[in-house]
Structures are given as structure tokens and as C-alpha cells.
Amino acid sequence: MKSNTSYVKIAPEVIEQARQMDLLTYLQRYEPGNLKRVAGNVYCTKEHDSLKISNGKWYWWSRGFGGISALDYLIKVKDYDFIKAVETLTGQTAADWAPLSASPIKREPKILLLPPKNKNCDRVTEYLFRRGIDYPLIQECIANGILFESADYHNAIFIGKDEMGTPRYAACRSIVGSFKRDASGSDKRYSFRLLPKESSETVHLFEAAIDLLSYATYLKCEGKDYHETNLLSLSGVYQPKKEIKDSKLPIALTTFLQVNPQIQTIHLHLDNDKAGRLCTAALKELLQKQYQIVDSPPPVGKDYNDFLLSYLGIVRPKTNQERRDAR
């Protein structure tokens, strides 16, 4: 399929937005009549009954290929060219994009596409409770609209809100397998966090939401109030450049510090692995001139959930690899 917009420049963030949407979400929103449930969480399309969709992936068995995103589907199955596929998934036309010779244009804020909510959060609550997370803390997160269970795959959805309380980010994490992905339109400037009731000069950093909740649970077990400080996740491991001095801070942390100029102390609770220690070293070098930096990795285990399980004497509910992937 030939396109007369082949030489149009597409901003990287537009392409990333298009890549974020999974096929099931696309079909539910744009082709509901072409979607058919096979069994449980397995679907196919009415157009191609051998094209199976499960756990965020799809495979066309009669043709011998598959993919992950809706973008893959539109190009490989529907025979769209790349630009038409991106237009379809983002709702923007080529006319909205700057040509190669033009100056960059200002983009509108991302539109967060959340998965449908389940009628309750029972499975996610049970999963997190088995991971040692405090039950009242889980209920508090649900009540505050920063945690819910998706209706399609029963994933745990961790929400990050902006200063106005509007959801801007969502991390989708499987409670049974290795699936993990940010929801389409997620803005990582607003990652999952717990904020204090009153202003605090301290922020605690974690790689993932479950690590953050594990630390909050630990504080509560120690008779301390996690509502007295800022707890911020970085939505995944941060990758510094080879030359640390050339690295940039994680966008979630940069945004948080801009909005909270009162911060004086930053506690780093990153993982006890090569990536976590490298990230810690980079953040210490980049931040130590402006802030007091406290390196506080988990005392036991790879991450703070490992430590919490050890602290509570709970046997790990899954293998290390399954648990690590589920984050």
C-alpha cells in the first residue's frame, strides 16, 4: 500500500504511543464486532479464527507468525502501511505531524487508555497480600483510585496521578505470569507514588510499585507512619549512560523534584543487583551536590519485597524469576 505521506516525520513519542496499545485493547475499542472469546482469557478474531490472542500477545497459527502490539497486527495482518497504522492507533493524521524540513511542533498531552475495571479487586488483593503487602494499605490504594484489577486479564493496575489528581500513568502487571506493560498513553513523569498528608522534605525512591508498597508495609510493621514521607517509584530500572556525568535523571524524579522544591533528602532503595547498584551510583553522583543522598538498598534479598517476605517469615509464593517478571 503506497502512501503519499511517506516523507512525513513522525515524532518518537507518537510512534511509542502507537506501539503501546495491545491487540485486545485495540479490538475492544475499535473492532468489537471482530472479537470472539475462545476460552478464559484467550480470544480470536471472527475474521481469522486461527489468530489467537492471549496474555498481551497474539499469534496467527495458520500463517505461522504473531506479535505483541496492535501496530504489529495492523501492519502484518491488515496490510496497513506504517503511517496509516500509526494514524489509526493515535487518532492523529499525517497532517498533524511536522515534515522533515519543519520545526518541531508542540504535542498535546498523552491520552491515557486504561483497561476496563473488574467489578472487584479480589484477585489483585489476594496476590499482593500473599506478597506480604499490608491489607489496609492495599484497600487504601484501591479507595484512592491508584490501584485496581483489570476486567480482561485480572492484572494489577498501578496508577500515577498528576498534581490535579488526574490519572496520567498506569503500570499493568500480571498476577500469574510474566506480562508487564505500561498502559497506552502513559506519561512516566507521573509514576506510582504515595504522598504524605503534610509537606515533607524527604523522598524515598524505588524501582517498582510493589517495592514501594513493601517498604510502606515494613514501616508500618516497625510502628512508623508511611504517610509522613514521599514514596516514589521510577516505573522500572533506570539506565544511566556509560559516562555517568552525561546521564539524565529519570523523568519521574525530575518532575517530582520540580513540583516539590522543598525536598532536601533522597533515600535510594534500589535493587541489590548489578543494574540497581549502577543506577544508585549514577543517581548519587548526579544528585549529591544539591541533595543529601542516603543509599538504603534492601538489607536482605534482591529487592524490598524479598526483604519484606524475609522480615515477615513468609515463603515466597512464586519462584524468583516468576516474581521478578511479575513486577
BAPA-677456 format. One record per residue (C-alpha): residue number from 1; residue in three letters; x, y, z. Coordinates in Angstrom, 3 decimals. Example, Ala and Ser with C-alpha at 12.3 -4.5 7.8 and 13.67 -1.06 7.14 Angstrom:
<nodes>
<1, ala, <12.300, -4.500, 7.800>>
<2, ser, <13.670, -1.060, 7.140>>
</nodes>
This chain:
<nodes>
<1, met, <0.000, 0.000, 0.000>>
<2, lys, <1.621, 3.246, -1.147>>
<3, ser, <1.271, 6.384, 0.956>>
<4, asn, <1.765, 9.972, -0.161>>
<5, thr, <2.864, 10.842, 3.403>>
<6, ser, <5.943, 8.597, 3.309>>
<7, tyr, <8.307, 11.500, 3.890>>
<8, val, <6.471, 12.913, 6.865>>
<9, lys, <8.467, 12.962, 10.086>>
<10, ile, <6.772, 11.144, 12.964>>
<11, ala, <7.866, 12.222, 16.431>>
<12, pro, <9.299, 9.348, 18.538>>
<13, glu, <6.655, 9.857, 21.220>>
<14, val, <3.889, 9.386, 18.626>>
<15, ile, <5.417, 6.105, 17.473>>
<16, glu, <5.823, 4.976, 21.084>>
<17, gln, <2.177, 5.802, 21.783>>
<18, ala, <1.158, 3.648, 18.816>>
<19, arg, <3.359, 0.750, 19.946>>
<20, gln, <1.913, 0.757, 23.480>>
<21, met, <-1.575, -0.460, 22.528>>
<22, asp, <-2.022, -4.239, 22.679>>
<23, leu, <-4.244, -6.056, 20.201>>
<24, leu, <-7.022, -6.981, 22.637>>
<25, thr, <-7.427, -3.350, 23.721>>
<26, tyr, <-7.489, -2.252, 20.074>>
<27, leu, <-10.162, -4.778, 19.115>>
<28, gln, <-12.283, -3.973, 22.180>>
<29, arg, <-12.205, -0.267, 21.331>>
<30, tyr, <-12.222, -0.180, 17.535>>
<31, glu, <-13.335, -3.601, 16.219>>
<32, pro, <-15.562, -5.114, 18.930>>
<33, gly, <-17.573, -6.964, 16.328>>
<34, asn, <-14.437, -8.754, 15.160>>
<35, leu, <-13.547, -10.078, 18.634>>
<36, lys, <-14.543, -13.534, 19.851>>
<37, arg, <-13.750, -15.187, 23.195>>
<38, val, <-12.408, -18.738, 22.792>>
<39, ala, <-11.952, -19.746, 26.437>>
<40, gly, <-10.931, -17.960, 29.620>>
<41, asn, <-8.580, -15.147, 28.636>>
<42, val, <-8.000, -16.482, 25.117>>
<43, tyr, <-9.605, -14.670, 22.181>>
<44, cys, <-9.575, -14.863, 18.409>>
<45, thr, <-10.896, -12.656, 15.646>>
<46, lys, <-14.083, -13.607, 13.797>>
<47, glu, <-12.255, -12.714, 10.603>>
<48, his, <-9.415, -15.186, 11.329>>
<49, asp, <-10.314, -17.893, 13.842>>
<50, ser, <-6.714, -19.198, 13.941>>
<51, leu, <-5.434, -15.814, 15.111>>
<52, lys, <-5.310, -16.317, 18.880>>
<53, ile, <-4.846, -13.530, 21.448>>
<54, ser, <-3.678, -14.317, 24.972>>
<55, asn, <-1.821, -12.546, 27.805>>
<56, gly, <-0.962, -9.456, 25.789>>
<57, lys, <0.341, -11.350, 22.738>>
<58, trp, <-1.155, -12.726, 19.539>>
<59, tyr, <-0.245, -15.471, 17.087>>
<60, trp, <-1.754, -16.330, 13.699>>
<61, trp, <-1.331, -20.095, 13.704>>
<62, ser, <-2.411, -20.720, 10.111>>
<63, arg, <0.196, -18.247, 8.845>>
<64, gly, <2.954, -19.010, 11.369>>
<65, phe, <3.655, -15.543, 12.751>>
<66, gly, <2.499, -13.240, 15.519>>
<67, gly, <3.286, -10.137, 17.510>>
<68, ile, <2.572, -8.154, 20.640>>
<69, ser, <1.157, -4.772, 19.723>>
<70, ala, <-1.848, -3.659, 17.730>>
<71, leu, <0.655, -1.920, 15.453>>
<72, asp, <2.085, -5.335, 14.528>>
<73, tyr, <-1.433, -6.578, 13.776>>
<74, leu, <-2.389, -3.673, 11.532>>
<75, ile, <0.808, -3.982, 9.500>>
<76, lys, <1.167, -7.778, 9.333>>
<77, val, <-2.486, -8.837, 9.194>>
<78, lys, <-4.478, -5.859, 7.904>>
<79, asp, <-1.725, -4.863, 5.448>>
<80, tyr, <-1.656, -1.226, 6.562>>
<81, asp, <1.431, 0.778, 5.772>>
<82, phe, <3.311, 2.100, 8.796>>
<83, ile, <1.948, 5.648, 8.634>>
<84, lys, <-1.694, 4.581, 8.260>>
<85, ala, <-1.258, 2.171, 11.186>>
<86, val, <0.175, 4.914, 13.413>>
<87, glu, <-2.629, 7.271, 12.355>>
<88, thr, <-5.222, 4.650, 13.281>>
<89, leu, <-3.789, 3.974, 16.730>>
<90, thr, <-3.031, 7.540, 17.781>>
<91, gly, <-6.018, 9.321, 16.290>>
<92, gln, <-3.646, 11.770, 14.600>>
<93, thr, <-3.288, 12.212, 10.865>>
<94, ala, <-0.119, 12.841, 8.915>>
<95, ala, <-1.192, 16.472, 8.633>>
<96, asp, <-0.654, 16.789, 12.392>>
<97, trp, <2.996, 15.756, 12.093>>
<98, ala, <5.826, 18.090, 11.173>>
<99, pro, <7.522, 17.470, 7.783>>
<100, leu, <11.268, 16.833, 7.803>>
<101, ser, <12.055, 20.450, 6.996>>
<102, ala, <9.725, 21.948, 9.572>>
<103, ser, <10.411, 22.908, 13.176>>
<104, pro, <9.126, 20.551, 15.878>>
<105, ile, <5.541, 21.212, 16.897>>
<106, lys, <4.170, 21.167, 20.406>>
<107, arg, <2.352, 17.939, 21.206>>
<108, glu, <-0.885, 17.660, 23.078>>
<109, pro, <-0.786, 15.763, 26.391>>
<110, lys, <-0.945, 11.984, 26.073>>
<111, ile, <-4.353, 10.383, 26.425>>
<112, leu, <-4.167, 7.557, 28.952>>
<113, leu, <-6.093, 4.475, 27.832>>
<114, leu, <-6.865, 2.429, 30.928>>
<115, pro, <-8.001, -1.203, 30.695>>
<116, pro, <-11.586, -1.869, 31.809>>
<117, lys, <-12.006, -2.292, 35.564>>
<118, asn, <-13.100, -5.567, 37.070>>
<119, lys, <-16.184, -5.487, 39.306>>
<120, asn, <-13.917, -6.108, 42.301>>
<121, cys, <-10.218, -6.304, 43.197>>
<122, asp, <-10.292, -9.662, 44.952>>
<123, arg, <-7.610, -11.406, 42.886>>
<124, val, <-5.193, -8.491, 42.974>>
<125, thr, <-5.779, -8.051, 46.701>>
<126, glu, <-5.066, -11.729, 47.352>>
<127, tyr, <-1.940, -11.599, 45.182>>
<128, leu, <-0.492, -8.543, 46.912>>
<129, phe, <-1.404, -9.897, 50.351>>
<130, arg, <0.497, -13.104, 49.526>>
<131, arg, <3.436, -10.861, 48.624>>
<132, gly, <3.338, -9.552, 52.196>>
<133, ile, <1.693, -6.203, 51.441>>
<134, asp, <-0.393, -4.815, 54.311>>
<135, tyr, <-4.118, -5.445, 53.705>>
<136, pro, <-5.336, -1.989, 54.881>>
<137, leu, <-2.653, -0.410, 52.661>>
<138, ile, <-3.993, -2.337, 49.646>>
<139, gln, <-7.529, -1.172, 50.445>>
<140, glu, <-6.316, 2.405, 50.868>>
<141, cys, <-4.732, 2.347, 47.406>>
<142, ile, <-7.929, 0.949, 45.882>>
<143, ala, <-10.067, 3.564, 47.662>>
<144, asn, <-7.747, 6.353, 46.455>>
<145, gly, <-8.011, 5.201, 42.836>>
<146, ile, <-4.343, 4.309, 42.402>>
<147, leu, <-4.836, 0.531, 42.234>>
<148, phe, <-7.439, -1.650, 40.538>>
<149, glu, <-7.900, -5.031, 38.879>>
<150, ser, <-8.437, -5.167, 35.141>>
<151, ala, <-11.507, -6.984, 33.850>>
<152, asp, <-9.772, -8.600, 30.885>>
<153, tyr, <-6.706, -10.357, 32.322>>
<154, his, <-7.136, -9.532, 36.038>>
<155, asn, <-3.827, -7.666, 36.003>>
<156, ala, <-2.843, -5.339, 38.816>>
<157, ile, <-3.057, -1.756, 37.510>>
<158, phe, <-0.936, 0.770, 39.421>>
<159, ile, <-1.964, 4.374, 38.703>>
<160, gly, <0.134, 7.522, 38.828>>
<161, lys, <-1.714, 10.843, 39.110>>
<162, asp, <-0.660, 14.412, 38.340>>
<163, glu, <-0.849, 17.393, 40.708>>
<164, met, <-4.572, 17.801, 39.949>>
<165, gly, <-5.338, 14.186, 40.831>>
<166, thr, <-5.862, 13.148, 37.208>>
<167, pro, <-4.570, 9.647, 36.252>>
<168, arg, <-1.643, 10.077, 33.854>>
<169, tyr, <0.247, 6.807, 34.160>>
<170, ala, <-0.691, 3.132, 34.561>>
<171, ala, <1.566, 0.112, 35.043>>
<172, cys, <-0.131, -3.172, 34.123>>
<173, arg, <1.372, -6.160, 35.932>>
<174, ser, <0.245, -9.793, 35.686>>
<175, ile, <-0.555, -11.586, 38.928>>
<176, val, <0.043, -15.031, 37.412>>
<177, gly, <2.738, -14.736, 34.733>>
<178, ser, <5.457, -12.560, 33.282>>
<179, phe, <3.334, -9.941, 31.499>>
<180, lys, <4.113, -6.323, 32.327>>
<181, arg, <3.496, -3.193, 30.309>>
<182, asp, <2.626, 0.455, 30.722>>
<183, ala, <-0.864, 1.310, 29.510>>
<184, ser, <-1.129, 3.135, 26.201>>
<185, gly, <-0.650, 6.877, 26.647>>
<186, ser, <1.167, 6.535, 29.983>>
<187, asp, <3.180, 9.585, 30.988>>
<188, lys, <6.164, 8.421, 33.066>>
<189, arg, <6.508, 11.857, 34.606>>
<190, tyr, <3.694, 10.783, 36.917>>
<191, ser, <4.642, 7.329, 38.151>>
<192, phe, <3.026, 5.422, 41.006>>
<193, arg, <3.599, 7.137, 44.359>>
<194, leu, <2.299, 7.564, 47.907>>
<195, leu, <2.330, 11.146, 49.135>>
<196, pro, <2.354, 12.424, 52.740>>
<197, lys, <-0.552, 14.115, 54.463>>
<198, glu, <1.628, 17.164, 55.074>>
<199, ser, <4.655, 18.532, 53.212>>
<200, ser, <7.833, 16.507, 53.674>>
<201, glu, <11.467, 17.321, 52.872>>
<202, thr, <12.266, 13.662, 52.154>>
<203, val, <11.531, 11.309, 49.261>>
<204, his, <12.185, 7.551, 49.052>>
<205, leu, <12.842, 6.060, 45.590>>
<206, phe, <12.003, 2.541, 44.372>>
<207, glu, <12.207, 0.769, 41.039>>
<208, ala, <8.679, -0.673, 41.104>>
<209, ala, <5.305, -0.181, 42.761>>
<210, ile, <5.456, -3.452, 44.707>>
<211, asp, <8.831, -2.464, 46.186>>
<212, leu, <7.277, 0.830, 47.289>>
<213, leu, <4.302, -0.918, 48.896>>
<214, ser, <6.647, -3.404, 50.562>>
<215, tyr, <8.629, -0.585, 52.164>>
<216, ala, <5.439, 1.141, 53.337>>
<217, thr, <4.336, -2.160, 54.885>>
<218, tyr, <7.719, -2.527, 56.607>>
<219, leu, <7.446, 0.983, 58.064>>
<220, lys, <4.006, 0.157, 59.428>>
<221, cys, <5.306, -3.063, 60.994>>
<222, glu, <8.021, -1.006, 62.692>>
<223, gly, <5.418, 1.319, 64.172>>
<224, lys, <6.196, 4.153, 61.755>>
<225, asp, <3.728, 6.122, 59.629>>
<226, tyr, <4.383, 5.905, 55.885>>
<227, his, <2.010, 8.860, 55.462>>
<228, glu, <4.740, 11.166, 56.803>>
<229, thr, <7.046, 10.944, 53.796>>
<230, asn, <7.072, 10.767, 49.976>>
<231, leu, <7.351, 7.319, 48.375>>
<232, leu, <8.048, 7.380, 44.626>>
<233, ser, <8.555, 4.559, 42.117>>
<234, leu, <10.602, 5.053, 38.958>>
<235, ser, <8.393, 2.716, 36.860>>
<236, gly, <11.252, 0.325, 36.180>>
<237, val, <15.013, 0.280, 36.307>>
<238, tyr, <16.795, 3.452, 35.256>>
<239, gln, <19.573, 3.049, 32.657>>
<240, pro, <22.396, 5.611, 33.043>>
<241, lys, <24.819, 6.294, 30.205>>
<242, lys, <28.296, 4.781, 30.102>>
<243, glu, <29.680, 8.117, 31.273>>
<244, ile, <27.574, 8.850, 34.353>>
<245, lys, <28.144, 12.599, 34.076>>
<246, asp, <26.342, 12.525, 30.714>>
<247, ser, <23.279, 10.784, 32.168>>
<248, lys, <19.933, 12.415, 32.793>>
<249, leu, <17.768, 11.862, 35.837>>
<250, pro, <14.702, 9.604, 35.478>>
<251, ile, <11.826, 11.729, 34.216>>
<252, ala, <9.600, 10.731, 37.156>>
<253, leu, <12.194, 12.006, 39.624>>
<254, thr, <12.912, 15.186, 37.653>>
<255, thr, <9.224, 16.077, 37.558>>
<256, phe, <8.743, 15.273, 41.240>>
<257, leu, <11.661, 17.454, 42.324>>
<258, gln, <10.438, 20.345, 40.178>>
<259, val, <6.994, 20.175, 41.778>>
<260, asn, <8.443, 19.683, 45.286>>
<261, pro, <11.299, 22.194, 45.707>>
<262, gln, <11.265, 21.623, 49.478>>
<263, ile, <12.928, 18.212, 49.093>>
<264, gln, <16.329, 18.043, 50.798>>
<265, thr, <16.948, 14.317, 51.348>>
<266, ile, <16.616, 11.452, 48.859>>
<267, his, <16.701, 7.831, 50.008>>
<268, leu, <17.659, 5.320, 47.299>>
<269, his, <16.021, 1.912, 47.847>>
<270, leu, <17.033, 0.343, 44.543>>
<271, asp, <17.639, -3.345, 43.905>>
<272, asn, <20.612, -5.378, 45.082>>
<273, asp, <21.647, -6.389, 41.576>>
<274, lys, <24.090, -5.021, 39.002>>
<275, ala, <21.519, -2.745, 37.375>>
<276, gly, <20.244, -1.444, 40.704>>
<277, arg, <23.701, -0.694, 42.062>>
<278, leu, <24.738, 1.021, 38.830>>
<279, cys, <21.594, 3.146, 38.964>>
<280, thr, <22.303, 4.018, 42.593>>
<281, ala, <25.868, 5.092, 41.786>>
<282, ala, <24.642, 7.277, 38.921>>
<283, leu, <21.923, 8.987, 40.969>>
<284, lys, <24.336, 9.636, 43.843>>
<285, glu, <26.794, 11.343, 41.500>>
<286, leu, <24.115, 13.387, 39.740>>
<287, leu, <22.271, 14.478, 42.893>>
<288, gln, <24.819, 14.762, 45.693>>
<289, lys, <25.637, 18.431, 45.065>>
<290, gln, <22.026, 19.518, 45.624>>
<291, tyr, <20.613, 16.913, 47.996>>
<292, gln, <21.542, 14.699, 50.885>>
<293, ile, <21.644, 11.193, 49.424>>
<294, val, <21.059, 8.097, 51.557>>
<295, asp, <21.849, 4.727, 49.976>>
<296, ser, <19.425, 2.225, 51.562>>
<297, pro, <19.219, -0.971, 49.480>>
<298, pro, <17.153, -3.866, 50.856>>
<299, pro, <19.021, -5.449, 53.808>>
<300, val, <18.087, -8.937, 52.568>>
<301, gly, <17.312, -10.251, 49.087>>
<302, lys, <17.261, -8.639, 45.665>>
<303, asp, <14.532, -6.073, 46.276>>
<304, tyr, <12.331, -4.714, 49.040>>
<305, asn, <9.664, -7.336, 48.501>>
<306, asp, <12.288, -10.041, 49.050>>
<307, phe, <13.264, -8.255, 52.245>>
<308, leu, <9.651, -7.881, 53.408>>
<309, leu, <8.918, -11.581, 52.867>>
<310, ser, <12.038, -12.457, 54.860>>
<311, tyr, <11.130, -9.955, 57.575>>
<312, leu, <7.624, -11.417, 57.900>>
<313, gly, <8.790, -15.019, 57.613>>
<314, ile, <6.675, -15.653, 54.508>>
<315, val, <7.706, -18.284, 51.985>>
<316, arg, <7.920, -16.820, 48.512>>
<317, pro, <4.651, -17.518, 46.651>>
<318, lys, <6.487, -17.902, 43.318>>
<319, thr, <9.974, -18.603, 42.044>>
<320, asn, <12.432, -15.720, 41.916>>
<321, gln, <12.163, -15.490, 38.134>>
<322, glu, <8.342, -15.510, 38.142>>
<323, arg, <8.220, -12.872, 40.853>>
<324, arg, <10.806, -10.703, 39.234>>
<325, asp, <8.970, -10.826, 35.897>>
<326, ala, <5.616, -10.106, 37.518>>
<327, arg, <6.857, -6.771, 38.747>>
</nodes>
